[in-house]
Amino acid sequence: MQKSNIEPLFGPDAPCAQSPQEWLSLELKLETVISKRASDRRKKEAAQPMVSRFCANCPISAECYAIAVAGGDGPDGKSDYTGIAGGALFKEGKVSVPFAELIRRTA
């Protein structure tokens, strides 16, 4: 996975920036699941705590999502971000599980 998405955020208003240890712990669990090429169900299970705890009411989720989409670190200047951003699960710059699907399962 790329470096944590906390780094490019716009300040302390983001819940993930307010609780970085918890975010990084959950992010590490998600990274482990993704690296083992787990099923989509397992990836969703690993992503859901992050989305429900941090992204669901985040005041800058749209900006976070936009950063992950824009990225620019991948080949041809395209995003290669993998992880949670703006409540969605990204894999190599593309949304693999949208926010609505992740948050629906937590309710």
Protein Blocks (a to p, Z undefined) as FASTA:
>chain_A
ZZdfklmpgbjkbmklmmmmlmmmmmmmmmmmmmnopafklmmmmmmmmmmmmmmmgckl
mmmmmmmmnnomaghhiafbecdeehiaceehiafbdfklmmmmmZZ
